[in-house]
Amino acid sequence: MARRRRAIKRPIPPDSRYNSPLVMRLVNTVMRRGKKSLAMRIVYAALDKVAEKSGGANPLDVLQRAVENAKPRIETKARRVGGATYQVPMEVPPDRQLSLALRWIVGFADDRKGIPMKDALAAEILDAYQGQGSAIRKRDEVHKMAQANKAFAHFRW
């Protein structure tokens, strides 16, 4: 556990095209090695493809719904009690929910080999929007793990 003071959360400015902090968080999650302009190109192209494939629906609404569907509500954290380590189910704070959902969507899009990142990201967003795909499967896995360890909930503090 950290022994110093807590890090201050800086507000994330909204992006220029959609004026949404969520899109900028997605850009920051996609970004590798500080190449923000490349990440922005990828995200904007993916959102254009999402708008095209979803029948002209607002891509920002589709993205918000996809992220909402992929957010985990409960997860397990390792706690040492005596000599044993228990997986204790805990509620996930809202900021971590968003971070995990975006990380899973981008990570599984990156794992789709053989297609460009913009197409893979668009496909993963659409899958999450429809309540299917790898990010949703990962969320269900996390929930199932927390459900299985409900007996250790009394170790929460």
Secondary structure as UniProt FT lines:
FT   TURN            16..18
FT   HELIX           21..30
FT   TURN            33..34
FT   HELIX           36..53
FT   TURN            54..55
FT   HELIX           59..70
FT   STRAND          74..81
FT   TURN            82..83
FT   STRAND          84..91
FT   HELIX           94..111
FT   TURN            113..114
FT   HELIX           117..129
FT   TURN            130..131
FT   HELIX           134..148
FT   HELIX           150..155
//
